[in-house]
Amino acid sequence: MESTQINVNELVSTSINSLFNNLFSSVDENMYSVLDSITFINSETINNLFFQKIYGTSNSIGILLIANSLLFGIVIFYAIRLFCANFVSSEIEQPFQFLFKCILLGIIMNFSYYIWIQLLEFNYLFSSSFRELGKSFFHIDISFAELIKKINAVSLISENTFNIFSFNGLIKSFTSFGLISLLFSYSLRYVMIKVLILITPFAILSLINTSTSWFFKSWIKSIFALLIMESLISIILLIVFSINFFSNDSISKLLFIGSIYSLIKSNQIVKELIGGITTDFSFNLSNLKKL
């Protein structure tokens, strides 16, 4: 009876270890290159035919067509208000000041796509400078693809020795699930950057009136926070690769968990410093639970 119970326990333990080992192996093989591509964003993100058609590279197509139509409607509405102001004695913005603002914002709005191409490229070069600095010092690519090699080297886990109920197994589990959380968080960031870029014409248009300028302030804070987050991630990765980890040292393994956790909380750190929106996957899950 006891022998049968022991065999069942061993079978359950082996099945669980095999299940998680296959999961973590799949994550190691497929996820880290994806993390690099969705985290470090350059101008190629929006420099494609599909995005150009949606955004509009001229004032006659895409979102720019809608924004220019709204601008024209605002000018007509102002002209009506200006005409009625002579009869009702209401205060209204001076025509020269209003027209100058409309012309300036209209020019910026219609060239905003090309401005974004340069801004994304500059942000990518700025964030990559930290990774290039680390590469010159440590002679290794500062990336998520290389991070998994360090994790596996520290945990010393192979397919035949993986045991989720061991200390090394727990370390591997925490880091893998943490990086899965990063995948969701950084994917949300990637999508939100493209969404915020798409509504750029409307954000610029909101500056015409002081009562709607709050939208531009919220928009610029959100997009800036998401972009600057890329540099913070590069700095965190640089620090991680600068630490000397040893495979038989428990402190090294715990430091790796701390490194993954700091990457997860990078968006929250930026949000607390300058504001903006959150892409923290765990934060959003907690909100869903409340609902």
Secondary structure, DSSP 8 states (H G I E B T S, - for coil): -HHHHHHHHHHHHHHHHHHHHHHHHHHHHHHHHHHHHHHS--GGGT-SHHHHHHH-SSTTSHHHHHHHHHHHHHHHHHHHHHHHHHHH------HHHHHHHHHHHHHHHHTHHHHHHHHHHHHHHHHHHHHHHHHHHHSS--SHHHHHHHHHHHHT--TTT--TTSHHHHHHHHHHHHHHHHHHHHHHHHHHHHHHHHTHHHHHHGGGSTTTHHHHHHHHHHHHHHHHHHHHHHHHHHHHHHS---TT-HHHHHHHHHHHHHHHTHHHHHHHHH------HHHHHHHHHH-
